[in-house]
Amino acid sequence: MEVDMLEPEKTYTAQLSLTLRPCNVLGQAIKEDDGSFRGCVFVHLNLIRPINIVAGTRPPSIYDILQEDRTMEKTLTSFYMPRDTVKAIHITSKTTTRELIVALLHKFKVVDNPQKFALYEKTCDPLQPGKGKLRRLGDTECPMVLALNWSAEGLTNKRLVLQENDTADIQWEAFSIPELSNFLRILDREEEEYRCQIRDKYALLRRRIDNFLKVQQ
């Protein structure tokens, strides 16, 4: 997917009095007595690396996997999220970008640190499917305000997209020692998974060649 980065806009205001039209980002929105809105927004997940979840009835915190308990290790699952998966999350027009990311990860029991992810506004190109422009939302912006504005303006080419944060933008000094140690554990596990995949690939190729040689003899 080709992506052009747009310059951040300085201000965003929701025209909450305007008529809301069908929108690919905004679900049903209800206006509160104080003039704010609550409802669902749809977020497209465009993740390249695997995410880590903990099975169980209670949504976990990142510290759940810091324990050296074998039971917890068995319940930790790492998997690749299918590209362009769409998830709905219930928020308000006061919910910030950072709060949305935390809530989305918490809802689906993802234990990866929220600082590893960023939320983007994607403007899709109707003439070139799969292509578009991305603008990273600031941590204090309110995604539902954007969705309300898009709906009011009848814009159907807008998306909210969750992606991995650029590692150059991550402030590693902001993490605790246990969190950094956990990142290393995850990287070690991912590295071993890749090694296994490579070994399996060449083992299969070797068996095929051996079988072919046996047939030729």
PyMOL commands that set and color helices and strands:
alter all, ss='L'
color gray80, all
select helices_A, chain A and resi 62-66+70-75+97-107+114-116+143-152+167-169+172-174+177-216
alter helices_A, ss='H'
color red, helices_A
select strands_A, chain A and resi 3-5+26-31+37-45+51-54+76-79+85-92+117-124+132-136+158-164
alter strands_A, ss='S'
color yellow, strands_A
deselect
rebuild
show_as cartoon
